[in-house]
Amino acid sequence: MTYQPPVRDHMFLLRDVLNIEQYGNLPAFADASIDVVEQIVEGAAQFTGEVLAPLNSIGDKTGCKLDPVTNTVTTPPGFKEAYRALCEGGWTGLGSDPAYGGQGLPHVVNLSFSEMSSSANMAFSMYPGLAHGAYSAIHTGGTDDQKQTYLPKMITGEWTGTMNLTEPHCGTDLGLLRTKAVPNGDGSYKITGQKIWISAGEHDMSDNIVHLVLARIEGAPAGVKGISLFIVPKFFPNADGSVGARNEGAKCVGLEEKMGIHGNATCVMQYDDAEGYLIGEENSGLKLMFVMMNEARLGVGLQGVAQAEAANQAAVAFAKDRLQGRSLTGPKNAEGPADPIIVHPDVRRLLLENKAIIEGGRAFLFWTALHGDLAHSHPDEAVRTKADDYMGLLTPVLKGYLTDRGFQVCSNAVQVHGGSGFTEHFPVSQYLRDCRIALIYEGTNGVQALDLVGRKLAAKGGRGVMTFFQEIDQFVGENDGDAELKPFVDALAATKAQLQDGTMWLMQNGLQNPDNAGAASTDYMHLFGLTGLAYMWVLMVKAANAKIAEGSTDPFFTTKVATARYFIERVLPDAAAHLAKLKTGSATLMALPAEAF
Amino acid sequence: MTYQPPVRDHMFLLRDVLNIEQYGNLPAFADASIDVVEQIVEGAAQFTGEVLAPLNSIGDKTGCKLDPVTNTVTTPPGFKEAYRALCEGGWTGLGSDPAYGGQGLPHVVNLSFSEMSSSANMAFSMYPGLAHGAYSAIHTGGTDDQKQTYLPKMITGEWTGTMNLTEPHCGTDLGLLRTKAVPNGDGSYKITGQKIWISAGEHDMSDNIVHLVLARIEGAPAGVKGISLFIVPKFFPNADGSVGARNEGAKCVGLEEKMGIHGNATCVMQYDDAEGYLIGEENSGLKLMFVMMNEARLGVGLQGVAQAEAANQAAVAFAKDRLQGRSLTGPKNAEGPADPIIVHPDVRRLLLENKAIIEGGRAFLFWTALHGDLAHSHPDEAVRTKADDYMGLLTPVLKGYLTDRGFQVCSNAVQVHGGSGFTEHFPVSQYLRDCRIALIYEGTNGVQALDLVGRKLAAKGGRGVMTFFQEIDQFVGENDGDAELKPFVDALAATKAQLQDGTMWLMQNGLQNPDNAGAASTDYMHLFGLTGLAYMWVLMVKAANAKIAEGSTDPFFTTKVATARYFIERVLPDAAAHLAKLKTGSATLMALPAEAF
C-alpha cells in the first residue's frame, strides 16, 4: 500500500469548512483563488505521492552514512534527486516572502503540502522543514544584508538550514548552554562548542547549509539571558551568491542511531572556532530561536497527523484485503474463504478512532494555520490580535495533543495488521517508529503542557482562552436551533464546559501552588485538544450538512457526519476522565521522595 | 542503567499479599517453604540480572542470522553460553513435572523467574518459553511413550520446542489452514506446508527442536474441526535418548525482519514431507494447541509487565540523574546547575503511572497464577472449580489489558528520557520495540477481548464473573469498617459496580446483536483490567497497612500506599470512560460501508 495524498479532505477543509475564498482581500490570498489552490494541492499530491513516498522505506532501511574522514554525510539513494525535483518544482518557497523570491502563498495552503510531504516521507521532509525554520528566523531577525545573502538561496532550496540548540548536558534547559562565541573584532565571532541532535545538520543534497547556532558571547550573563543566536554557514557565501570557502570549524562528527527517521541525518555538530555572525541583538537569541521553535512546533503537530494518516491508510487497505474469520452476524463474503477483517466491530473501532483523530486533528491544524495568516495580514486589528492570541495558545496544544494521539493512531494501525504490523515488510512499523520522535523534539509533550498552563493560559490576563470560550459559546448560541446539528453542538458545549471547569480549577489552584499546575498540565492539554477537535467536528458536520441539504448524495459528506458521531460517542468520554484526574492536584504526585520510585 | 530484578516486590507478593505458606498442604508448595522460595527468587534475580540482562542489547543489535544453504540459524553472541548456563542452573524445569525430572515448584514461583527473564532479555527468554509451551502440550496430550521420549529432554533444556500455527493466509482464523498430513501407514505422517512467524523455530542453542505443528490429515473435515496436532522433531530421537538422523523435510527457510525481539529467530518453517507423529486424537489438535496457547497468553501478559518494569527502571534512573530546569517551587538541588527532572510533577506523573500499572499488573498476574496452582491441586473441589473458572476468565484480560498498558508504560519511559529515549544508546527504545509484539501474538488484543466477551464471560452461565463479583463484594463487606483501608475499598466497590453495569449491558445487548459484544469488547476488557488492578491495589494496601501497624517504618510499605492512591486518583477515572464508550453499542461502528474508510 503506497500512501495516497488526501486531496479531497484537504479541499473540503480549505473550500467548504474554512472557505478561504472569503479572505481574497488579504495579500497572500489575493493570488490564491480556490481553483489555483486546488491545482497546488493536486500538484503537491502528485509530487509527494510519486516522488517522495517511494523513497520512504529505502530511507528507513538504508539510513544516512557519515564519512568520518571528510565529515560528509551521504543521504539514502534517491534523496538527492528527489531534493532536486523539490527545488525545481518550487516547493521550497511556497509560503515564503515574494520580496526574496518566494511565492507568498497562505500558510494554510503551504500546510497542505507540508502534511503530504511528511506523510510521504517524514525523514526527507525534515530537510526542507528545518531550512524553512532557519529562513523564518533570518527573515524575522536578520539584517538587510543577511536577508539578501541567505533568504533567496534558502527559498530556492539551493541552501538548507538547521537549528542548533541542544548540547549533551542541556536540552530543555537552554540556560545551561556552554557553546561560546568570541568576537573577532570585525563583527564576526568564533563559535566553539558541541551541539547534538541536529536534524539535517550535514547532508549531500544542497550546496550550502546555514546553521543557526545558540551560543553565549564571552562575558554574557549566565542563564537564558546571556544567549545569542549566530548564523554559521557551512560554506562562506561569496558576494555574487555563489559558495566560497569551507567554514572549517563547523563539522558533523557523529550520527545518532535512532528508533526511526533513519533517512534524516541527526548530527553531532562540532564547532571549533567556526566563524559565525550574530543575528538579532546580543543576548536575545532565545527570542529569535522561538520564531523557529513555534513554527517547528506546529510542524511537529502536523507530523503527528501526517504519520497517522499514512499509517491508517495502510491499515484500511490491510483491513479490506485480509480475509480472516467471519462476521459475527453472518458471512459478508460468502463466496470467499473468509470475510475481510473490516467486518469486525473491534477492527472498525480502531479504524474509526484513527479517522476521527486524523480528520479532526487536520482540521484543527488547518484552522489554526489560517489564524496564522490572519494574524499576519488581516486588515482588522481585532482579528489580528485574536488570531495571534490563538496561535500562542494553541501551538502547544497542537504539538502535544496531536503527536500523543498520532502515535496512538500509528499503534492502532500496527494492531490492525496483526503479526504483519510487527514485521518490516509492511510500512506501518516505520510509521510508528518515525512518529515516536514527534512526542519528544521541539520540546517534549510535557514541556508543551507546561508551556500551556504556565505561560500561554495566563498570557495577557487569559485573553486567548477567554476569547476561545466566547467563540464557542457564540457558535453554540447561533446553531442551537439547528436540529441536525444539535447532538454535535450539545457535545461541544458539554466539552467546552469541562475545559472551562478545568481552567477555573487551574486558575484557583495553580497560582497557590505551581506544582498543581504542573500536575494538571498534561491532562489539561488533552482536555483542550479534545475540545478543539470537538469544535472542528461540529464545523465539519455543519459544512457537510450544508452540502447534503443542497442535494449532494456524495458519501464523503455522510461519512463525515458518521465519523463525527464516532468522535462524540467514543473519543469525547475521555474528557471527563482528564478533568477528574487534573483536579486531584499535586499532593499524591509530590508525596514520595525520589528514592521511593 | 542495567535491569535490577525486583526481588523485594516479588517477595512482598508471595509472602505478604498472597501468603503462599498457607498452601503448604498442596504438593507443589510442600517443598517450597517461604525461605526456599526466597532463595529461588534471589537466585533467579542473580541469574537473569548477571547472565541474561547484559546480552539484551547485543541481541537487539546483532539479531539472528540464517545460513540459507544449511538452513541453520546463528543466535546473537553469548546466547548459546547463556542458554547452557540456564540449563545447568536447572531453570528450564522449575515448574515442570517431577515425574520427568522437573522441580515441580508452584506456577506462582516459576512466574517470578519468568518475569525476571523476560525483563532481562525478552528475546532470549522466548526460547525456553516456547519450549515450555510445547512441553505442556505433550504433557497434557502425549502418549506415555511420547512423554518419556520428549519431556525429560525438554525439562533439562537439551531440547527446545515450538508452536506452529500461522500460515501466510491464516493467523487468527486457523480453520483456513492448509498444511497437510499424509499417513505413512506406520503410525507416522508426512507433513507438508509452510508455517510463518515461528518463534525459536531454528537456532543453535539446543541439541534438538521439537516442533508442534497444526496440520490437516488428508480427508479431514474443512475448518477447525479437521485440524490435528503433530510432533515434528528436527532430529529423530534415538531409543537411548540421543539425537538421531535429521528430519530433512523440516527446515527454516527465512527469518522475519521485525521491529523488535531481534534476538529471537522468527522463522518461516517449510515442511516438505517432514515426518511427524500425531499427538492426541485426530482432528482435535486445536484443543491441545489451546493448552499451549493459554499458557502462552499468560506468558505474554507477563511480558507486558516485564518490559514495562525494565523500561521504567531505566526511566527512574534517568529522571534522578538528568539535571534540567528547576522545580516550580524553588531549587531542590541548589548547589547543582539544575534539579534532577524527577522534581517535575509531570515527570512524576509518568513514573507513578508506570509504577501503579506495573505493580498492580504484577500482583494480578501472581494472584492469577496462584489460582492456576489451586486449580491444579487444591484438595477442595470448590476451590479448584473457582480457580479454574478464574483462569479461563482472566487469561484474556491479563494478556490484553497488561500488554496494552505495558506498551504505554514503555512509551512513558521513552518520554521521560526526552531525546535520549529515541536514540539507541539508551535501552528504552528496545523495550518499546520489543514490547510491541506482545499486543499482537498469541491472539491480538482484539481477539482476547472477543474471547472475553464472546466466550469466557458466558461460560458455565457466567459463573466465573459472578464468583469474581461475589469475592469482591465479600471483601468489601469484610473490610468496610477498616478506616485506613476505606478510601481504597470504596474505590474498588465503585469500579466493580461499573464493571457489573458493563457486564449487564453486555448480557442484555450482546445476545440481541453480537456486533454489540464485539463493539464493546476492548473497552470492557480494559474496564475488567482496571477492576482487577483496583482489587490488587486494595490487597496490597491491606498487606502494607498490616506491616505498618506492626510497627514497620520501612518506606517500602508507605510507598505502596502512596502508589495505590495514585492508582485511584489518576488511573481509575478511565473506568467511567470505558463504560460510557462500551454502552454506545455497535450502530455507529457498523454504519459505514468498507469503502467509506
Interface residues (C-beta under 8 A of the other chain):
Chain A: T166 H169 C170 G171 T172 D173 L176 I196 W197 E256 E257 K258 M259 G260 V316 A319 K320 L323 Q324 G325 L328 T329 P337 A338 P340 I342 H344 P345 D346 V347 R348 R349 L350 L351 L352 K355 F407 S411 V414 Q415 G418 G419 G421 F422 T423 E424 H425 S429 L432 R433 R436 I437 L439 I440 Y441 T444 N445 G446 A449 L450 G454 N513 P514 D515 A517 G518 A519 S521 T522 P555 T559 A562 R565 Y566 E569 R570 P573 D574 A576 A577 A580 K581 T584 S586 T588 L589 M590 A591 L592 P593 A594 E595 A596 F597
Chain B: T166 H169 C170 G171 T172 D173 L176 I196 W197 E256 E257 K258 M259 G260 V316 A319 K320 L323 Q324 G325 L328 T329 P337 A338 P340 I342 H344 P345 D346 V347 R348 R349 L350 L351 L352 K355 F407 S411 V414 Q415 G418 G419 G421 F422 T423 E424 H425 S429 L432 R433 R436 I437 L439 I440 Y441 T444 N445 G446 A449 L450 G454 N513 P514 D515 A517 G518 A519 S521 T522 P555 T559 A562 R565 Y566 E569 R570 P573 D574 A576 A577 A580 K581 T584 S586 T588 L589 M590 A591 L592 P593 A594 E595 A596 F597
